[in-house]
Amino acid sequence: MLFMVIESFRDGKVKEVYRRYKEKGRIMPEGLKYLDSWVEVNFDRCFQLMECDDLLLFQQWVVQWQDLVSFEIIPIVPSKETTEKITQMF
């Protein structure tokens, strides 16, 4: 499944987030796949596209960052697939 992960940096701790990333990487368990990301121009939030079949892996990952980041994890479906399914209904 695909997920849009919205990370909000706690208390403006963007430098601390990037420092940890530089030192330890994404700290993701095997099976949780990072696809791409975008950062808001004011550094308040990061939007990550991720793929995973086991939601417990997200919990393992979040624990590694929860002191610096709050997370919103949203299951998503690509627009192309949605369009195909919906247009079949007509």
C-alpha positions as CSV (number, residue, x, y, z in Angstrom):
1,M,0.0,0.0,0.0
2,L,1.0,3.6,-0.6
3,F,1.0,6.2,2.2
4,M,1.5,10.0,2.3
5,V,3.3,10.7,5.5
6,I,3.2,14.3,6.8
7,E,5.9,15.0,9.2
8,S,5.6,18.2,11.3
9,F,8.9,19.3,12.9
10,R,8.4,19.8,16.6
11,D,9.3,23.3,18.0
12,G,11.2,24.2,14.8
13,K,13.7,21.4,15.3
14,V,14.5,21.1,11.6
15,K,18.3,21.3,12.2
16,E,18.1,18.5,14.7
17,V,16.0,16.3,12.3
18,Y,18.6,16.8,9.5
19,R,21.5,16.2,11.9
20,R,20.0,12.8,13.0
21,Y,19.3,12.0,9.3
22,K,22.9,12.7,8.4
23,E,24.2,10.6,11.3
24,K,21.8,7.7,11.2
25,G,19.9,7.8,7.9
26,R,16.1,7.3,7.8
27,I,16.2,4.6,10.6
28,M,13.6,2.6,8.8
29,P,12.9,-1.1,9.4
30,E,13.2,-3.4,6.4
31,G,10.0,-3.6,4.5
32,L,9.1,0.1,4.9
33,K,10.0,1.7,1.6
34,Y,10.7,5.4,1.1
35,L,9.8,6.6,-2.4
36,D,10.2,10.4,-2.5
37,S,9.7,13.5,-0.4
38,W,9.0,17.2,-0.5
39,V,9.8,19.8,2.2
40,E,7.6,22.9,2.8
41,V,9.5,26.1,1.9
42,N,9.3,27.3,5.6
43,F,10.7,24.0,6.9
44,D,7.6,23.3,9.0
45,R,6.6,20.0,7.3
46,C,7.9,17.3,5.1
47,F,5.7,15.2,2.9
48,Q,6.9,11.7,2.2
49,L,5.5,9.1,-0.2
50,M,6.1,5.6,1.3
51,E,5.1,2.1,0.6
52,C,4.5,-0.7,3.1
53,D,2.4,-3.8,3.7
54,D,2.8,-4.1,7.4
55,L,1.6,-1.1,9.5
56,L,3.6,-2.2,12.5
57,L,6.7,-1.1,10.5
58,F,5.4,2.4,10.6
59,Q,5.2,2.2,14.4
60,Q,8.8,1.0,14.6
61,W,9.9,3.9,12.5
62,V,7.9,6.6,14.2
63,V,9.4,5.7,17.6
64,Q,12.8,6.6,16.3
65,W,11.7,10.1,15.4
66,Q,8.8,11.0,17.7
67,D,11.0,13.3,19.9
68,L,11.6,15.6,16.9
69,V,8.6,15.0,14.6
70,S,4.9,14.4,14.8
71,F,3.4,12.2,12.1
72,E,0.2,11.9,10.1
73,I,0.2,8.7,8.0
74,I,-2.5,8.6,5.3
75,P,-3.2,5.6,3.1
76,I,-3.5,6.8,-0.5
77,V,-4.4,5.4,-4.0
78,P,-2.8,6.8,-7.2
79,S,-5.2,9.0,-9.2
80,K,-4.8,6.8,-12.3
81,E,-6.0,3.7,-10.4
82,T,-8.8,5.6,-8.9
83,T,-9.9,6.9,-12.2
84,E,-9.9,3.5,-13.8
85,K,-12.0,2.0,-11.0
86,I,-14.5,4.9,-10.8
87,T,-15.0,5.1,-14.6
88,Q,-15.8,1.3,-14.7
89,M,-18.9,2.2,-12.6
90,F,-20.4,4.2,-15.4
